[in-house]
């Protein structure tokens, strides 16, 4: 099987770039549907509208319903058909991007992705994660192409709640460990081939950047400023993690995240927060060295990522609940089977419970 690396056609990151959105969009079409949340429009809607002046591009806004579900994707497709839109622009967070990417795929139009947060590695990928209308993971929709443009306005992102960027660190934290597992098992990546050395290098750079810049970036964001550390973390959360996970592969951490979605108690937690705990559980499954495990759990605690089931919202822990998570994580079509050894629900249950125990230990509880 061939080695494959995929990436967005263009990635732009800098302060004030949203003010140029209309000019960028003019390269892809003449009539855009802009998918955004009601709150997002309230914050930056006027700025977006101003960016389209004198570009010759018409546009219409539509408010996202909250879940990247088949029903929501179909609703957006119908609006694009009714309005004759020849491109879609997703502005906001991961589920908006995934909905926009899926709608663009089915409508055969370009898609522009404009994150207002750096909470996941979804922006750059040729992948949409489909959930039910109630928020339970359903399936991965693998797309034939990555977004035409990913536009990161660091001024807007730095003004978002700090917890969102920290959640992005949690999502990115899994990238190297899952890539390493996929390389060891010779697994096929989300790109449909074997990992390239470039993808592995980007995954490792992602991890190294998180370790070096993560705490500095969090402190800067809490002080309300965008520093070089913040810029590097935004790139790690978005571009490095995006290319790294997609072209090097997913394994245990994201499968365990998907398992956690069966617990309604966890639905209020962000994707990256659940992935961070899934990363710890994957490391337990792999029986990594005590030093590596301590380094990752300590980093999570320091940066503010959950390391126990209680911190994820699971107040009453029962074997029945955690086995349900483990069984969902081991679904036939999920990525847990990319681990370099056989994984069973019983092993995943044990890893989750041990990860929770280690979390309590390092928290001193």
C-alpha positions in Angstrom: 0.0 0.0 0.0 1.2 3.5 -0.9 2.2 6.2 1.7 -0.2 9.2 1.5 -0.2 12.7 3.0 -3.1 15.1 2.5 -3.6 18.6 3.7 -5.8 21.7 3.0 -5.0 23.6 -0.2 -4.2 26.8 1.7 -3.7 27.6 5.4 -3.6 31.2 6.5 -3.0 32.3 10.1 -2.6 35.8 11.5 -4.3 38.6 13.4 -7.1 40.4 11.6 -7.4 37.9 8.7 -11.2 37.6 9.1 -11.4 41.2 7.7 -10.2 39.7 4.4 -12.6 36.8 4.3 -14.6 38.2 1.3 -11.5 38.7 -0.8 -10.3 35.1 0.0 -13.8 33.8 -0.8 -13.8 35.4 -4.2 -11.3 32.9 -5.4 -13.8 30.0 -4.9 -17.2 31.2 -6.0 -19.8 34.0 -6.3 -22.5 33.1 -3.9 -21.6 31.8 -0.4 -23.7 30.2 2.3 -22.1 31.2 5.6 -22.8 28.7 8.4 -22.3 30.2 11.8 -23.8 30.1 15.3 -26.2 32.8 16.5 -23.6 33.9 19.1 -20.9 33.9 16.5 -22.9 36.2 14.2 -23.6 38.6 17.1 -19.8 38.8 17.8 -18.3 39.1 14.4 -21.2 39.2 11.9 -20.7 42.9 11.0 -17.0 42.3 10.4 -17.7 39.4 8.1 -20.3 41.4 6.1 -17.8 44.3 5.7 -15.2 41.9 4.3 -17.4 41.1 1.3 -17.8 44.8 0.2 -16.6 45.4 -3.4 -15.7 41.7 -3.9 -18.6 40.8 -6.2 -19.5 37.9 -4.0 -23.0 37.6 -2.6 -23.7 35.8 0.7 -26.3 34.5 3.0 -26.0 33.5 6.7 -27.6 30.5 8.3 -27.5 29.6 12.0 -26.1 26.1 12.9 -28.5 23.8 14.8 -25.8 22.5 17.2 -25.0 18.9 16.0 -23.2 17.6 12.9 -26.0 15.1 12.2 -27.4 13.8 8.9 -30.5 15.8 9.4 -28.5 19.0 9.8 -26.3 18.3 6.8 -29.4 17.7 4.7 -31.0 20.9 6.0 -27.9 22.9 4.9 -27.8 21.2 1.5 -31.4 22.1 0.9 -30.6 25.8 1.7 -27.6 25.8 -0.7 -29.8 24.4 -3.5 -32.6 26.9 -2.8 -30.2 29.9 -2.8 -28.0 28.7 -5.6 -24.9 28.8 -3.4 -21.6 27.7 -5.2 -19.6 27.5 -2.0 -20.0 27.2 1.8 -18.1 29.0 4.5 -18.1 27.4 8.0 -17.3 29.9 10.8 -17.0 28.8 14.5 -16.1 25.4 15.9 -15.6 21.8 15.0 -19.1 20.6 14.4 -19.9 23.6 12.2 -16.8 22.8 10.1 -17.7 19.1 9.8 -21.3 20.1 8.7 -20.0 22.6 6.2 -17.4 20.1 4.8 -20.1 17.3 4.4 -22.5 19.7 2.8 -19.8 20.9 0.4 -18.9 17.3 -0.5 -22.5 16.4 -1.3 -23.1 19.6 -3.2 -19.8 19.4 -5.0 -18.7 23.0 -4.0 -15.6 24.5 -2.5 -15.5 24.9 1.3 -13.8 27.6 3.4 -13.2 27.0 7.1 -12.8 29.9 9.5 -12.3 28.8 13.1 -13.1 31.3 15.8 -11.6 28.9 18.4 -8.6 26.5 18.5 -10.4 23.7 20.3 -10.0 20.8 17.8 -7.9 19.6 14.8 -11.1 19.4 12.7 -10.5 22.5 10.5 -7.8 21.0 8.2 -9.1 17.5 7.7 -11.0 15.7 5.0 -13.2 14.2 7.6 -16.6 14.9 9.1 -17.6 13.3 12.4 -21.3 12.5 12.3 -23.4 12.4 15.5 -27.0 11.7 16.1 -29.3 14.7 16.8 -28.8 13.9 20.5 -25.0 14.1 20.3 -24.0 10.4 20.3 -21.2 9.5 17.9 -22.5 7.7 14.8 -19.8 7.4 12.1 -16.8 9.0 10.4 -17.5 10.4 6.9 -14.2 10.4 5.0 -14.1 13.0 2.3 -12.2 13.0 -1.0 -10.6 16.3 -0.4 -9.5 18.7 2.4 -10.9 22.2 2.7 -9.9 24.7 0.0 -8.9 27.2 2.6 -8.5 27.3 6.4 -8.4 30.8 7.7 -7.3 31.4 11.3 -7.7 34.9 12.7 -5.5 34.7 15.9 -6.9 37.9 17.2 -10.4 36.4 17.4 -9.2 33.0 18.6 -7.1 34.6 21.4 -10.3 36.4 22.6 -12.2 33.2 23.0 -12.6 31.4 26.3 -9.2 30.0 27.4 -10.9 26.6 28.1 -11.5 26.1 24.4 -7.8 26.5 23.4 -6.9 24.2 26.3 -9.4 21.6 24.9 -7.6 22.0 21.6 -4.4 21.1 23.4 -6.1 18.0 24.7 -7.2 17.0 21.2 -3.7 17.6 19.8 -2.1 15.7 22.7 -3.3 12.5 21.2 -1.8 13.1 17.8 1.7 11.8 18.3 0.7 8.8 20.5 -2.0 7.7 18.1 0.4 8.2 15.1 3.1 6.2 17.0 0.6 3.3 17.6 -0.5 3.3 14.0 3.2 3.2 12.8 3.9 0.3 15.1 0.9 -1.6 13.8 1.4 -0.6 10.2 -2.2 0.6 10.2 -3.9 2.5 7.3 -4.4 6.2 8.1 -7.5 8.3 7.6 -5.8 9.4 4.3 -6.2 5.9 3.0 -2.5 4.8 3.0 0.5 4.3 5.2 2.1 7.1 7.1 4.8 9.2 5.5 7.9 10.3 7.4 6.6 13.9 7.0 3.3 13.1 8.8 5.2 11.4 11.7 7.5 14.4 11.9 4.6 16.8 12.0 2.9 14.7 14.7 6.1 14.7 16.8 6.5 18.5 16.2 2.9 18.9 17.4 3.7 17.1 20.7 7.0 18.9 21.3 5.2 22.3 20.7 2.5 21.4 23.2 5.1 20.5 25.8 7.2 23.6 25.2 4.5 26.2 24.7 1.3 24.9 26.3 1.6 26.4 29.8 3.1 29.6 28.5 0.2 30.0 26.0 -2.4 29.3 28.6 -0.9 32.0 30.9 -0.8 34.5 28.1 -4.4 33.8 27.1 -5.5 34.2 30.7 -3.8 37.6 30.7 -5.8 38.5 27.6 -2.9 38.7 25.1 -1.7 36.8 22.0 2.0 36.0 22.3 4.3 33.9 20.1 3.5 30.9 22.4 -0.2 31.4 21.6 0.5 31.6 17.9 2.5 28.3 18.1 -0.2 26.5 20.1 -2.9 27.7 17.6 -0.8 26.2 14.8 -0.2 23.0 16.8 -3.8 22.5 17.7 -5.0 23.1 14.1 -2.4 22.5 11.4 0.1 20.2 13.0 -2.5 18.0 14.7 -4.8 18.2 11.7 -2.3 16.8 9.2 -0.7 14.6 11.9 -3.8 12.7 12.9 -5.1 12.4 9.3 -2.0 11.3 7.5 -0.4 9.3 10.4 -3.6 7.8 11.8 -6.0 7.5 14.8 -5.9 4.8 17.4 -7.0 4.4 21.0 -7.5 7.9 22.3 -10.2 9.0 19.8 -12.0 5.6 20.0 -12.2 5.9 23.8 -13.5 9.5 23.3 -16.2 8.1 21.0 -17.0 5.5 23.7 -17.5 8.3 26.2 -20.2 9.9 24.1 -22.6 7.1 25.2 -22.6 8.7 28.7 -24.9 11.6 28.7 -23.0 12.9 31.8 -20.1 13.7 29.5 -21.9 15.6 26.8 -21.2 19.0 28.3 -17.4 18.3 28.1 -15.5 19.4 25.0 -14.1 16.9 22.5 -10.5 17.6 23.3 -11.1 17.2 27.1 -12.5 13.7 26.5 -9.7 12.9 24.0 -7.1 13.9 26.7 -8.5 11.3 29.1 -8.6 8.9 26.2 -4.9 9.5 25.6 -4.1 8.6 29.2 -6.2 5.4 28.8 -4.4 4.5 25.6 -1.0 4.9 27.3 -2.3 2.6 30.1 -3.3 0.1 27.4 0.2 0.3 25.9 1.8 -0.1 29.4 4.2 2.8 28.7 6.9 3.6 31.2 5.9 5.2 34.5 7.9 8.3 33.5 6.0 8.8 30.3 2.7 8.3 32.0 3.6 10.7 34.8 4.8 13.3 32.3 1.5 13.3 30.4 -0.8 13.2 33.4 1.1 16.0 35.1 1.0 18.1 31.9 -2.8 17.6 31.7 -3.2 18.6 35.3 -1.0 21.7 34.9 -2.7 22.9 31.8 -6.2 22.2 33.1 -7.3 19.0 31.2 -9.4 16.3 33.0 -7.5 13.3 34.3 -10.4 11.5 36.1 -13.9 10.3 35.2 -15.3 12.6 37.8 -13.7 15.6 36.1 -15.5 14.4 32.9 -18.8 14.5 34.7 -19.2 10.9 35.7 -20.3 11.2 39.3 -21.4 7.6 39.9 -18.9 5.1 38.4 -20.3 1.6 37.8 -18.9 -1.3 35.9 -22.0 -1.3 33.7 -21.4 2.3 32.6 -17.7 2.0 31.9 -18.2 -1.3 30.1 -20.7 0.4 27.8 -18.0 3.0 27.1 -15.5 0.2 26.4 -17.8 -1.7 24.2 -18.6 1.4 22.1 -14.9 2.2 21.8 -14.3 -1.3 20.5 -16.9 -0.9 17.7 -15.8 -2.8 14.6 -15.5 0.4 12.5 -13.6 2.5 15.1 -9.9 3.2 15.3 -9.1 1.2 18.5 -8.2 -1.7 16.2 -5.3 0.3 14.9 -3.4 -0.4 18.1 -0.5 -2.8 17.6 -2.1 -5.6 19.7 -5.5 -7.1 20.1 -7.9 -4.9 22.1 -11.0 -6.2 23.9 -13.8 -4.3 25.8 -12.4 -5.9 29.0 -8.9 -4.5 28.4 -10.4 -1.1 27.6 -12.5 -1.2 30.7 -9.4 -2.0 32.8 -7.4 0.8 31.1 -10.2 3.4 31.8 -10.5 2.5 35.4 -6.7 2.5 35.9 -6.4 5.8 34.1 -9.0 7.2 36.5 -7.1 5.8 39.5 -3.8 7.3 38.2 -5.5 10.6 37.8 -6.7 10.6 41.4 -3.2 9.6 42.5 -1.4 12.4 40.8 -4.1 14.9 41.9 -3.3 13.8 45.5 -6.9 12.6 46.1 
